[in-house]
Amino acid sequence: MPDPTSELPFVILDALRPISQRRILNRRGSAVWDVETETRRYAVKLGYPIAPTPEWPAQPWTALAPAREGAVFHRLDLDDIAYGEWELGTWNIQPWHEGPDLYGLWEPCRADGSAIEPHVSVALSCAKALARLHAQGWSHGDVQPAHFIIGPDRTHLIDLALAHGQPVPPSYDFPYRGCLVHYEAPEISRSILERGVAEPTPAADVYALGASLFISATGWRAVAYPDDASRPQQRKAIVNATHRPVNMAGPLGVLINGMLAYDIEKRPSIDEVVKALN
């Protein structure tokens, strides 16, 4: 069967009239293109449903995710955003953000025998990006290292398809069923296991940021479980186990330890995280 995302749909070509285009990602129901026009560079997302396999059930929500993200962008009054539908799902167009992600930037810290410590200034820029979103009344719901793009002037928090806080068009909405489990807070994993759905919160985002900083600096997931564990097994480990010791020197280690607190009330708010890193 031909790959339907191997070429951009006509609606995108007609809207952007690109002078260059390159698909950079195609997995889990989402294809991302790097598109350059005569005036600007864009990221284009195409969503399509995931077919069922013996290991995974069908995932129709992935077809709606780009339009849902576009609706969130509009709620945030961000410029140069467009979204709509194509034959297999939905799409969005958003400005391209140049720079490495958090995990890539801190790769030297994870090298064997490395004496390089993670820069507190980078952690602060990530916390500020999340704080800006929280201040506008949203929880991200999918905080992970790949979603922090460390640009030359500021850090951008991307991939807002799972953000919650204000209404989005019902035709593009879908229940929140968790995110990449490495970064799920215990209360999110518990809710998914018990009810199949959960509600993103600022406190869960803070946990996810702590887990993102920890894995980016050390290479270790915050909670230990086998690499081949199923998602339910991963979530059970997060609910039933404590996180790994945060053996990082300086204030960043102390702060991450607090961000990974099992009890919501013991975690700092994102504003407290920013203050501690300043």
For each residue, the residues with C-beta under 8 A, 3 or more apart:
1:
2: 6
3: 6 26
4: 48 87 88
5: 23 26 31 46 48
6: 2 3 23
7:
8: 12 13 18 21 33 35 44 46
9: 12 13 46 86 87 91
10: 13 14
11: 14 15 84 86 91
12: 8 9 15 16 33 35 44 86 91 93
13: 8 9 10 16 17 18
14: 10 11 17
15: 11 12 82 93
16: 12 13 35 37 42 44 93
17: 13 14 37 38
18: 8 13 21 35 36 37
19: 36 37 38
20: 35 36
21: 8 18 33 34 35 36
22: 33 34 35
23: 5 6 26 31 32 33 34
24: 32 33 34
25: 30 31 32
26: 3 5 23 30 31 32
27: 30
28: 50 59 62
29: 47 48 49 50 59 62 63 65 89
30: 25 26 27 45 46 47 48 62 65 66
31: 5 23 25 26 45 46 48
32: 23 24 25 26 43 44 45 46
33: 8 12 21 22 23 24 43 44 45 46
34: 21 22 23 24 41 42 43 96
35: 8 12 16 18 20 21 22 41 42 43 44 93 96
36: 18 19 20 21 40 41 42
37: 16 17 18 19 40 41 42
38: 17 19
39:
40: 36 37 80 95 96
41: 34 35 36 37 95 96 98
42: 16 34 35 36 37 80 93 94 95 96
43: 32 33 34 35 93 94 95 96 97
44: 8 12 16 32 33 35 91 92 93
45: 30 31 32 33 65 66 69 91 92 94
46: 5 8 9 30 31 32 33 66 86 88 89 91
47: 29 30 62 63 64 65 66 67 88 89 90 91
48: 4 5 29 30 31 62 63 88 89
49: 29 58 59 60 62 63 88 89
50: 28 29 56 58 59 60 62
51: 58
52: 56 57 58
53: 56
54:
55:
56: 50 52 53 59
57: 52
58: 49 50 51 52
59: 28 29 49 50 56 62
60: 49 50 63 64
61: 64 65 174 175 177
62: 28 29 30 47 48 49 50 59 65 89
63: 29 47 48 49 60 88 89 90
64: 47 60 61 67 68 89 90 172 173 174
65: 29 30 45 47 61 62 68 69 90 161 162 174
66: 30 45 46 47 69 70 83 89 90 91 92 161
67: 47 64 70 71 83 84 85 90 91 92 169 172
68: 64 65 71 72 90 161 168 172 173 174
69: 45 65 66 72 73 83 92 159 160 161 163
70: 66 67 73 74 81 82 83 84 90 92 94
71: 67 68 74 75 83 168 169 172
72: 68 69 75 76 138 160 161 163 168
73: 69 70 76 78 81 83 92 94 160
74: 70 71 77 78 81
75: 71 72 138 166 168
76: 72 73 136 138 160
77: 74
78: 73 74 81 94
79: 95
80: 40 42 93 94 95
81: 70 73 74 78 92 93 94
82: 15 70 92 93
83: 66 67 69 70 71 73 90 91 92 93
84: 11 67 70 90 91
85: 67 89 90 91
86: 9 11 12 46 89 90 91
87: 4 9
88: 4 46 47 48 49 63
89: 29 46 47 48 49 62 63 64 66 85 86
90: 47 63 64 65 66 67 68 70 83 84 85 86 172
91: 9 11 12 44 45 46 47 66 67 83 84 85 86
92: 44 45 66 67 69 70 73 81 82 83
93: 12 15 16 35 42 43 44 80 81 82 83
94: 42 43 45 70 73 78 80 81
95: 40 41 42 43 79 80
96: 34 35 40 41 42 43
97: 43 149 151 156 158
98: 41 149 151 152
99: 149 150 151 152 156
100: 104 105 149 150
101: 104 105 145 146 147 148 149 150
102: 105 106 122 126 145 146 148 150 212 213 216
103: 106 107 145 146 212 215 216
104: 100 101 107
105: 100 101 102 122 150 216
106: 102 103 109 110 118 122 216 217
107: 103 104 110 111
108: 111 114 116
109: 106 114 116 117 118 216 217 218
110: 106 107 114 216 217 218 219
111: 107 108 114 116
112:
113:
114: 108 109 110 111
115:
116: 108 109 111
117: 109 249 250
118: 106 109 122 123 213 216 217 248 252
119: 122 123
120: 123 124 250 251 252 277
121: 124 125
122: 102 105 106 118 119 125 126 150 155
123: 118 119 120 126 127 213 252 277
124: 120 121 127 128 274 277 278
125: 121 122 128 129 150 154 155
126: 102 122 123 129 130 148 155 157 209 212 213
127: 123 124 130 131 209 270 273 274 277
128: 124 125 131 132 155 274
129: 125 126 132 133 148 154 155 156 157
130: 126 127 133 134 140 143 157 205 206 209 270
131: 127 128 134 135 270 271 273 274
132: 128 129 135 136 157
133: 129 130 136 138 139 140 157 160 163
134: 130 131 137 138 139 202 205 270 271
135: 131 132
136: 76 132 133 165
137: 134 165 166
138: 72 75 76 133 134 160 163 164 165 166
139: 133 134 163 164 165 200 201 202 204 205
140: 130 133 143 147 157 160 162 163 200 205 208
141: 162 163 164 176 179 200 204 205
142: 147 159 161 162 163 179 180 208
143: 130 140 147 157 179 183 205 208 209 212
144: 147 179 180 182 183 208 212
145: 101 102 103 148 212 215 216
146: 101 102 103 159
147: 101 140 142 143 144 157 158 159
148: 101 102 126 129 145 155 156 157 158 212
149: 97 98 99 100 101 155 156 158
150: 99 100 101 102 105 122 125 155
151: 97 98 99 154 155 156
152: 98 99
153:
154: 125 129 151
155: 122 125 126 128 129 148 149 150 151
156: 97 99 129 148 149 151
157: 126 129 130 132 133 140 143 147 148 160
158: 97 147 148 149
159: 69 142 146 147 162
160: 69 72 73 76 133 138 140 157 163
161: 65 66 68 69 72 142
162: 65 140 141 142 159 176 179 200
163: 69 72 133 138 139 140 141 142 160 200
164: 138 139 141 176 199 200
165: 136 137 138 139
166: 75 137 138
167:
168: 68 71 72 75 172 173
169: 67 71 172 173
170: 173
171:
172: 64 67 68 71 90 168 169
173: 64 68 168 169 170
174: 61 64 65 68
175: 61 196 197
176: 141 162 164 197 198 199 200
177: 61 192 196 197 198
178: 181 184 188 189 192 198 235
179: 141 142 143 144 162 183 184 188 208
180: 142 144 183 184
181: 178 184 189 231 234 235 238
182: 144 211 215 221 222 223 234
183: 143 144 179 180 207 208 211 212 222
184: 178 179 180 181 188 189 192 204 207 208 235 238
185: 188 189 203 204 207 208 238 264
186: 189 190 207 238 239 262
187: 190 191 198 201 203 204 264
188: 178 179 184 185 191 192 198 200 204
189: 178 181 184 185 186 192 193 234 235 236 238 239
190: 186 187 193 194 235 239
191: 187 188 194 195 197 198 199
192: 177 178 184 188 189 195 196 197 198 235
193: 189 190 232 235 236 239
194: 190 191
195: 191 192 198
196: 175 177 192
197: 175 176 177 191 192
198: 176 177 178 187 188 191 192 195
199: 164 176 191
200: 139 140 141 162 163 164 176 188 204 205
201: 139 187 204 205 264
202: 134 139 205 206 269 270
203: 185 187 206 207 264 267 269
204: 139 141 184 185 187 188 200 201 207 208
205: 130 134 139 140 141 143 200 201 202 208 209 270
206: 130 202 203 209 210 259 267 268 269 270 273
207: 183 184 185 186 203 204 210 211 259 260 261 267
208: 140 142 143 144 179 183 184 185 204 205 211 212
209: 126 127 130 143 205 206 212 213 259 270 273
210: 206 207 213 214 222 255 256 258 259 260
211: 182 183 207 208 214 215 221 222 243 260
212: 102 103 126 143 144 145 148 183 208 209 215 216
213: 102 118 123 126 209 210 216 217 252 256 259
214: 210 211 217 218 220 222 244 246 248 256 260
215: 103 145 182 211 212 218 219 220 221 222
216: 102 103 105 106 109 110 118 145 212 213
217: 106 109 110 118 213 214 248 252
218: 109 110 214 215 248
219: 110 215
220: 214 215 224 244
221: 182 211 215 224 225 244
222: 182 183 210 211 214 215 243 244 260
223: 182 237 238 241 242 243 244
224: 220 221 237 241 244
225: 221 229 233 234 237 238 241
226: 229 233
227:
228:
229: 225 226 233 234 237
230: 233 234
231: 181 234 235
232: 193 235 236
233: 225 226 229 230 236 237
234: 181 182 189 225 229 230 231 237 238
235: 178 181 184 189 190 192 193 231 232 238 239
236: 189 193 232 233 239 240
237: 223 224 225 229 233 234 240 241
238: 181 184 185 186 189 223 225 234 235 241
239: 186 189 190 193 235 236
240: 236 237
241: 223 224 225 237 238
242: 223 262
243: 211 222 223 246 260 262
244: 214 220 221 222 223 224
245:
246: 214 243 253 254 256 257 260
247: 253
248: 118 214 217 218 252 253 256
249: 117 253
250: 117 120 253 254
251: 120 254 255 276 277
252: 118 120 123 213 217 248 255 256 277
253: 246 247 248 249 250 256 257
254: 246 250 251 257 258
255: 210 251 252 258 259 268 273 276 277
256: 210 213 214 246 248 252 253 259 260
257: 246 253 254 260 261
258: 210 254 255 261 266 267 268
259: 206 207 209 210 213 255 256 267 268 273
260: 207 210 211 214 222 243 246 256 257 267
261: 207 257 258 264 266 267
262: 186 242 243 266
263: 266 267
264: 185 187 201 203 261 267
265:
266: 258 261 262 263
267: 203 206 207 258 259 260 261 263 264
268: 206 255 258 259 272 273 276
269: 202 203 206 272 273
270: 127 130 131 134 202 205 206 209 273 274
271: 131 134 274 275
272: 268 269 275 276
273: 127 131 206 209 255 259 268 269 270 276 277
274: 124 127 128 131 270 271 277 278
275: 271 272 278
276: 251 255 268 272 273
277: 120 123 124 127 251 252 255 273 274
278: 124 274 275
